[in-house]
Amino acid sequence: MVDLDALWDFSDPVTSETRFREASARAGSSSDSLVFRTQLARALGLQRRFDEAHAELDAVRDASEGATVEVEVRLRLERGRVHNSSGNRDGATSCFVQAMDLARQTRLDALAVDAAHMLGIAERGEAGERWTRRAIEMAEASSDPKARRWRGSLLNNLGWTRFEAGDATEALRCFQAALEVRIETGSPEGVRIARWSVARAQRELGRVVEALEAQRALEREYAEANESSGYVHEEIGECLLVLGRGTEARGHFRVAHRELSRDPWLVEREPDRLDRLNRLGEGTG
């Protein structure tokens, strides 16, 4: 398969869009060019430019005669992602099942796991959890390193499913397992996300001092890299609030609100959360 990791920056889909346009133009084969264009469509979808994303995928479909199976799988997978992001869950699940079945038939294990992972997101409740567990089983059974690398994300997703179901103990176990995989695969940002998730579950279980120490350590690491995480500041504020240190928490809530308000997904999906952060930062929450 074409290696796409170096071109993706999921925190910056605009830059990713430019990279995939350029990579498609430079590609040495028509199939490689079409693979890059499927990722261009994904980058457009992440910007919520859904009509443009579908149009790009239509163009890939129309040009895909004689292309590799990878193009066919990615075409279905990315069509499903655009449907899912735009709220068409039925269309999304149909595309993901098609992508998974074709990928499994042709031993494209990493893409098969990705499709099962997306079914775990698109489906809800117990059905979604079953897909996530199936994706984990597929990743663990594969000898493909790219497929096995999915275990960290999948265990993280399963942890959040259990967390939202009120089972913080099982969520913590999943987050700790995800952290082990992240350390094994060597993704620094992935390790930070896993550590954040572990600390979040610890706070839920009443281990607030331990959680605060973990979030403080993350805050220092981001600062050393001249970066900042609104999610880390949000959690530091929440821990301090539980510990009765509301005045100290305000500055962290202000930073969290400023940074997380830049995320269009949060603005659209979690306005109450952002409003609460603003009120807590101003001392009126």
Order of alpha helices (4+ residues) and beta strands (2+ residues): alpha-alpha-alpha-alpha-alpha-alpha-alpha-alpha-alpha-alpha-alpha-alpha-alpha-alpha-alpha-alpha
